[in-house]
């Protein structure tokens, strides 16, 4: 939402607001707009760029990140224009998946060519009456802060709404007790600014003096906040984008790891069934007698998925999946930003960093296809084309062991490998385990890298991924890496933000 026309010669300051529904973000945005426009008490007007929010955690009204741009008023109280980013909808009963969409919206905004690439302040909006951070509020702050790099800490400030003008000792103590990372002044106190929420109230003889006092207090602190923005150098979002990309790659690796483990288990089951049948019918095979065995054969099919329409990034872009047609794997799903596979975050230097064969981008697709025809029907056909992903299923297959032996002997003839069928099966098992180990190592490196660059690596998604990696490293017997992951996990288990997030996820919130 834009007010006025942008001038390339004017400075701009960008603010990201985070807080619960009902904390006063909408009122604060309106206050910033009126301050930027130079509205004074005696003008007896109050402009609204957004309707005041009503506190409701039952349902979120939107998952969109809304950007308000205020241009054309430079030279009034502010020497610069304002860009205000609002993040509505966090921490509602819609759940973790809904919140992940909001985080992805921010990713879109920061990476888009016409999006936001620099930020001057992250405002944690809290009511002046807060005595402690509820699970929901702690979760909201951690969810957003975990997106940024370590260089953003000095740009994070507390914006206290519904203030009576008295220093909010209880709020500052709550931030300190919760160990929320934010800017500090020369006395070591968390930087904060106070605002009242009565500006839009109708003035009467009885309340006029009180409303004027509230107005003056708000304007004074608005001026202090404006000075803070003037003195505060912007922070490039390059590190933030790196954090986001690392989280994307980590999630893609973990998802691929879980699917590959499932496939490995299914293939191992098939191999074990074949080995058992070989031993059972060893005598019949010597006599070249044919007999039928039933095995569970894994296979892959394309399954339709719903892709989300994305209005912000790259102009009417869509979601979907980046899939490798050689490995038949889903390398990145959902992939909400890239138009083409080569633009996806999991593609580096022209090759995929996730799929088994690290195949070239040209072997990957992100397009709608006819699922029934496996993408081979003509463009002129009227077959419906849909976004899709690969899924692994199993089917009962009746086959003779002679047929299976011939299949393996054909394969070994092509590779000039003279191993026996049992030896071939054993080698297949070893190859599957090596691939599983490779994926584990890749995921481990992503976790370590994320710990190095993120301001707050203690996010709920990383906590869940650590659980998976620890179990796999334990099964593998890699004590060194398991110990490293356990140390990270213990640190996160002590983190009150993680505890709050887990309670939030389970629906057992503590107010």
C-alpha positions in Angstrom: 0.0 0.0 0.0 1.6 3.2 -1.2 0.9 6.8 -0.1 2.5 9.5 -2.4 5.1 9.0 -5.1 8.6 7.7 -4.6 11.6 10.0 -5.3 14.9 8.3 -6.1 16.7 11.3 -4.6 15.2 11.0 -1.1 16.4 8.8 1.7 14.2 6.0 2.9 14.0 4.2 6.2 12.5 0.7 6.6 10.8 -0.7 9.7 9.6 -4.3 10.3 6.9 -4.6 12.9 6.3 -7.8 14.9 3.8 -8.5 17.6 0.6 -10.2 18.6 -2.8 -9.3 17.1 -4.2 -6.6 19.4 -0.8 -5.3 20.5 -1.4 -2.1 18.7 0.6 -2.5 15.4 -2.1 -1.0 13.3 -2.5 2.0 15.5 1.3 2.4 15.6 1.4 2.3 11.8 -1.2 5.1 11.6 0.7 7.1 14.2 3.9 6.8 12.1 2.0 7.9 9.0 0.4 10.9 10.7 3.8 11.9 12.2 5.5 11.6 8.8 2.7 13.8 7.3 3.3 16.5 9.9 -0.1 16.2 11.5 -0.3 18.4 14.7 -2.7 18.4 17.7 -4.3 21.6 16.6 -5.1 20.2 13.1 -7.9 18.2 14.7 -7.5 15.4 12.1 -6.3 11.9 12.1 -5.5 9.8 9.0 -5.8 6.1 8.8 -3.9 4.0 6.3 -5.0 0.8 8.0 -7.9 -0.1 10.2 -7.1 -0.7 13.9 -6.8 -4.4 14.6 -9.0 -6.3 17.0 -7.5 -8.8 19.3 -8.5 -12.3 18.2 -6.4 -15.4 18.2 -9.2 -17.7 17.0 -8.6 -17.2 13.3 -6.0 -15.1 11.3 -7.4 -12.7 8.8 -4.5 -13.0 6.4 -1.1 -14.5 6.0 0.1 -11.7 3.7 3.0 -9.5 4.8 1.8 -6.0 4.1 4.2 -3.2 3.1 3.2 0.4 3.6 5.2 3.0 1.8 4.8 6.7 2.8 6.4 9.1 0.2 6.2 12.8 -0.6 6.3 14.2 2.9 10.1 14.4 3.3 11.1 17.8 4.9 8.3 17.8 7.4 9.2 16.2 10.8 11.1 13.4 8.9 13.9 14.0 6.5 13.2 10.7 4.8 10.4 8.6 3.5 9.1 5.5 5.4 8.6 1.9 4.5 6.7 -0.1 7.1 6.5 -3.9 7.0 3.7 -5.5 9.0 3.6 -9.2 9.8 0.0 -10.0 10.7 -1.2 -13.5 11.6 1.7 -14.9 13.6 0.8 -17.0 16.6 -2.8 -17.8 15.8 -4.6 -21.1 16.2 -4.0 -21.8 12.5 -0.8 -23.4 13.6 2.9 -23.8 12.6 2.1 -24.4 8.9 0.4 -21.1 8.7 3.3 -19.3 10.4 5.7 -21.0 7.9 3.8 -19.3 5.1 4.3 -15.9 6.7 8.0 -16.6 7.0 8.1 -17.6 3.4 6.3 -14.3 2.5 9.2 -12.4 4.2 11.6 -14.5 2.2 9.8 -13.6 -1.0 9.9 -9.9 -0.1 13.6 -9.8 0.8 14.6 -11.8 -2.3 12.3 -10.2 -4.9 13.9 -7.8 -7.4 11.4 -5.1 -6.4 11.2 -6.1 -2.8 13.0 -4.8 0.4 16.8 -5.3 0.5 17.8 -3.2 3.5 16.3 -2.6 6.9 16.8 0.0 9.6 14.8 -1.3 12.5 12.9 -4.4 13.7 10.2 -3.2 16.1 9.0 -5.6 18.8 5.5 -4.2 19.5 4.4 -4.9 23.1 1.7 -3.5 25.4 2.9 -1.4 28.3 1.0 -3.7 30.7 3.0 -6.8 29.7 4.6 -8.3 32.9 6.1 -11.3 31.1 6.3 -12.8 27.6 3.5 -15.3 27.0 4.4 -18.4 25.1 2.6 -17.0 22.0 4.5 -13.7 22.1 7.9 -15.4 22.8 7.2 -17.7 19.9 6.3 -14.8 17.6 9.5 -12.9 18.4 11.7 -16.0 18.0 10.0 -17.0 14.7 10.9 -13.6 13.1 14.3 -13.1 14.8 15.5 -16.5 13.7 15.2 -15.4 10.1 17.9 -12.8 10.5 21.7 -12.8 10.6 23.7 -11.9 13.6 24.3 -8.4 12.3 20.7 -7.3 12.8 20.8 -7.4 16.7 21.6 -3.7 17.1 18.6 -2.8 14.9 16.0 -4.5 17.1 14.1 -2.2 19.4 11.0 -2.5 21.7 8.0 -0.3 20.7 5.7 -0.1 23.8 2.1 0.6 23.0 -0.8 1.6 25.3 1.8 3.5 27.4 1.1 5.9 30.2 4.5 7.6 29.7 6.2 5.9 32.7 9.3 3.8 32.0 7.9 0.2 31.4 10.1 -1.6 33.8 8.0 -4.7 33.7 8.3 -4.9 29.9 12.0 -4.3 29.9 12.5 -7.0 32.6 10.3 -9.4 30.6 12.6 -8.9 27.5 15.7 -9.4 29.7 14.3 -12.5 31.4 13.4 -14.0 28.0 16.9 -13.1 26.7 15.4 -11.4 23.6 18.2 -10.0 21.5 17.9 -6.3 20.8 19.8 -3.0 20.8 21.0 -1.6 24.1 21.9 2.0 25.1 25.1 3.2 26.8 23.7 2.1 30.2 23.1 -1.4 28.9 19.3 -0.9 28.9 17.2 -2.2 26.0 16.4 0.5 23.6 12.6 1.2 23.7 10.1 3.9 22.6 6.6 4.5 24.1 3.4 5.3 22.4 -0.2 5.9 23.4 -3.2 4.6 21.4 -5.7 7.4 21.9 -5.0 9.6 19.0 -8.1 8.7 17.0 -10.5 9.2 20.0 -13.0 12.0 19.8 -12.0 15.0 21.8 -14.4 16.2 24.5 -14.2 18.8 27.2 -13.8 16.1 29.8 -11.0 14.2 28.1 -9.3 16.9 26.0 -6.5 17.6 28.5 -5.7 13.9 29.0 -5.7 13.2 25.3 -3.4 16.2 24.6 -1.0 14.8 27.2 -1.1 11.4 25.6 -0.5 13.1 22.2 2.5 15.0 23.4 4.0 11.9 25.0 3.6 9.9 21.7 5.0 12.7 19.6 8.0 13.1 21.8 8.8 9.4 21.6 8.0 9.4 17.9 10.7 12.0 17.5 13.2 10.0 19.5 12.4 7.0 17.4 12.9 9.1 14.3 16.3 10.2 15.6 17.2 6.6 16.2 16.3 5.8 12.6 18.3 8.8 11.4 21.5 7.7 13.3 21.0 4.0 12.7 22.8 2.7 9.6 20.8 0.3 7.5 21.5 -3.4 7.6 21.7 -5.2 4.3 19.6 -8.3 4.2 22.3 -10.3 2.4 23.1 -12.2 5.6 19.4 -12.6 6.3 18.9 -14.1 2.8 21.9 -16.4 3.5 20.2 -17.6 6.7 16.9 -18.1 4.8 18.7 -20.0 2.0 20.5 -22.2 4.6 17.2 -23.0 6.2 15.6 -23.8 2.8 18.5 -26.1 1.9 18.5 -27.7 5.3 14.8 -28.4 5.1 15.1 -29.7 1.6 18.0 -32.0 2.6 16.0 -33.3 5.6 12.9 -33.9 3.5 14.9 -35.7 0.9 16.7 -37.6 3.6 13.5 -38.9 5.0 12.1 -39.9 1.7 15.3 -41.6 0.7 15.4 -43.5 3.9 11.9 -44.7 3.3 12.9 -45.7 -0.2 16.0 -47.5 1.1 13.9 -49.4 3.6 11.5 -50.5 0.9 14.3 -51.6 -1.4 16.0 -53.4 1.4 12.7 -55.2 2.2 12.5 -56.2 -1.5 16.1 -57.5 -1.4 15.5 -59.4 1.8 12.4 -61.0 0.3 14.5 -62.0 -2.7 17.3 -63.4 -0.6 14.8 -65.4 1.5 13.2 -66.8 -1.6 16.6 -67.7 -3.1 17.4 -69.8 0.0 13.9 -71.3 0.2 14.0 -72.5 -3.5 17.6 -73.2 -3.9 17.0 -76.8 -4.9 14.3 -75.9 -7.4 16.7 -73.4 -9.1 19.4 -76.0 -9.5 16.8 -78.1 -11.4 15.9 -75.0 -13.4 12.3 -75.4 -12.3 10.1 -72.3 -12.5 8.1 -71.2 -9.5 6.4 -68.0 -8.6 7.2 -65.7 -5.6 5.4 -62.5 -4.6 7.5 -59.5 -3.5 6.8 -55.9 -2.5 8.3 -53.9 -5.3 8.7 -50.1 -4.7 7.9 -47.8 -7.6 7.4 -44.1 -8.2 4.5 -42.2 -9.6 3.6 -38.6 -10.1 1.1 -37.2 -7.7 -0.8 -34.0 -8.2 -0.2 -31.2 -5.7 -1.9 -27.9 -5.1 0.5 -25.0 -5.8 -0.1 -21.7 -4.1 -0.5 -18.5 -6.1 2.0 -16.0 -5.0 1.2 -12.4 -5.8 4.2 -10.6 -4.5 7.3 -12.3 -5.7 8.4 -12.0 -9.4 4.9 -10.8 -10.4 2.3 -13.5 -10.2 4.7 -16.3 -9.4 3.6 -19.7 -8.3 4.7 -22.5 -6.0 5.1 -26.1 -7.1 8.1 -28.5 -6.9 11.5 -28.8 -8.5 11.9 -32.5 -9.4 14.8 -34.4 -10.8 13.6 -36.6 -13.7 16.8 -38.7 -13.6 16.8 -39.6 -9.9 13.0 -39.2 -9.7 13.2 -37.2 -6.5 11.6 -34.1 -5.2 14.6 -31.8 -4.7 12.6 -28.8 -3.3 9.0 -28.9 -2.4 7.3 -26.6 -2.0 9.5 -24.3 -4.1 7.5 -21.0 -3.8 9.8 -18.5 -5.6 11.7 -19.9 -8.6 10.2 -19.8 -12.0 12.6 -22.3 -13.4 14.8 -25.1 -11.7 18.0 -23.2 -12.3 16.6 -20.3 -10.1 15.9 -22.6 -7.2 17.9 -22.3 -4.0 18.9 -26.0 -4.1 20.7 -25.5 -7.4 24.3 -24.3 -7.2 26.7 -23.8 -10.0 24.3 -25.4 -12.4 23.9 -28.7 -10.4 21.4 -29.8 -7.7 22.8 -30.0 -4.2 20.0 -32.4 -3.0 19.2 -35.2 -5.5 21.2 -38.4 -5.4 23.1 -37.9 -8.6 23.6 -34.1 -8.1 22.3 -33.8 -11.6 22.4 -30.8 -13.8 19.6 -28.2 -13.6 18.6 -29.3 -17.1 17.6 -32.7 -15.7 15.1 -30.9 -13.4 11.6 -29.7 -14.1 9.2 -27.3 -12.5 6.2 -27.4 -14.8 2.7 -28.7 -15.1 2.5 -32.1 -16.8 -0.1 -34.7 -17.6 0.4 -37.1 -14.8 -1.2 -40.1 -16.5 1.1 -39.9 -19.5 4.2 -39.2 -17.5 4.7 -35.9 -19.3 5.0 -37.6 -22.7 1.7 -36.6 -24.2 1.7 -33.9 -27.0 1.2 -30.3 -26.3 -1.8 -30.4 -28.5 -3.6 -32.9 -26.4 -6.4 -31.9 -24.1 -5.1 -33.9 -21.2 -5.2 -31.8 -18.0 -1.7 -30.7 -16.8 -1.1 -30.2 -13.1 1.8 -29.5 -10.7 3.1 -32.7 -9.3 5.7 -34.4 -7.1 7.1 -37.9 -7.0 5.7 -40.3 -4.4 6.9 -43.8 -3.6 4.5 -46.7 -3.4 4.7 -50.5 -3.3 2.9 -53.1 -5.3 2.8 -56.9 -5.0 4.6 -58.4 -8.0 4.4 -62.0 -8.9 7.6 -63.2 -10.6 9.8 -66.2 -10.9 13.2 -66.2 -9.3 14.6 -67.3 -12.7 13.3 -64.0 -14.2 14.8 -62.0 -11.3 18.1 -63.9 -11.7 18.1 -63.1 -15.4 17.5 -59.5 -14.7 20.5 -59.3 -12.3 22.7 -61.3 -14.6 21.8 -58.9 -17.4 22.8 -56.0 -15.2 26.0 -57.5 -14.2 26.8 -58.4 -17.8 26.4 -54.8 -18.8 28.7 -53.8 -16.1 31.1 -56.7 -16.7 30.6 -57.7 -13.0 30.7 -61.4 -12.5 29.4 -61.4 -9.0 26.7 -63.9 -8.0 23.1 -62.7 -7.5 23.5 -62.7 -3.7 26.7 -60.7 -3.9 24.9 -58.2 -6.2 22.1 -57.9 -3.8 24.6 -57.3 -1.0 26.4 -54.6 -3.1 23.0 -52.9 -3.7 22.4 -52.8 0.1 25.8 -51.2 0.6 25.2 -48.6 -2.1 21.9 -47.6 -0.6 23.6 -47.1 2.8 26.3 -45.0 1.2 23.7 -42.7 -0.3 22.0 -42.5 3.1 25.3 -41.5 4.7 25.9 -38.8 2.1 22.6 -37.2 2.8 23.2 -37.3 6.5 26.6 -35.6 6.0 25.0 -32.9 3.8 22.3 -32.2 6.4 24.8 -32.0 9.2 26.9 -29.4 7.3 23.8 -27.3 6.8 23.0 -27.3 10.5 26.6 -26.3 11.4 26.6 -23.5 8.8 23.2 -22.2 10.1 24.6 -22.1 13.7 27.5 -19.9 12.5 25.5 -17.2 10.7 22.0 -17.1 12.3 21.2 -14.6 15.0 18.9 -17.1 16.6 19.4 -20.7 15.4 17.1 -21.9 18.2 14.0 -22.1 16.0 11.4 -24.8 16.2 12.0 -26.1 12.7 15.7 -26.6 13.4 14.8 -28.3 16.7 12.6 -30.8 14.9 15.3 -31.4 12.2 17.9 -32.0 14.9 15.8 -34.8 16.4 15.8 -36.6 13.1 19.5 -36.1 12.5 20.5 -37.3 16.0 18.6 -40.6 15.5 20.1 -41.2 12.1 23.6 -40.4 13.4 23.0 -42.8 16.3 22.0 -45.6 13.9 25.0 -44.9 11.7 27.3 -45.0 14.7 29.0 -41.6 14.1 29.6 -40.7 17.8 31.4 -37.4 17.0 28.6 -35.9 14.9 26.0 -37.3 17.2 27.7 -35.5 20.2 27.8 -32.2 18.3 24.1 -32.4 17.5 23.3 -33.5 21.0 25.1 -30.4 22.4 23.1 -28.1 20.1 19.9 -30.0 21.1 20.7 -29.6 24.9 21.3 -25.9 24.4 18.0 -25.6 22.6 16.1 -27.7 25.2 17.1 -25.1 27.8 15.9 -22.2 25.6 12.6 -20.8 26.9 11.7 -19.8 23.4 11.9 -23.4 22.2 9.8 -24.5 25.2 7.2 -21.9 24.4 7.2 -22.9 20.7 6.7 -26.6 21.6 3.8 -25.6 23.9 2.4 -23.5 21.1 2.7 -26.4 18.7 1.0 -28.8 21.1 -1.7 -26.2 21.8 -0.8 -26.0 25.5 0.0 -22.3 25.6 0.9 -20.6 28.9 -0.3 -17.0 29.2 
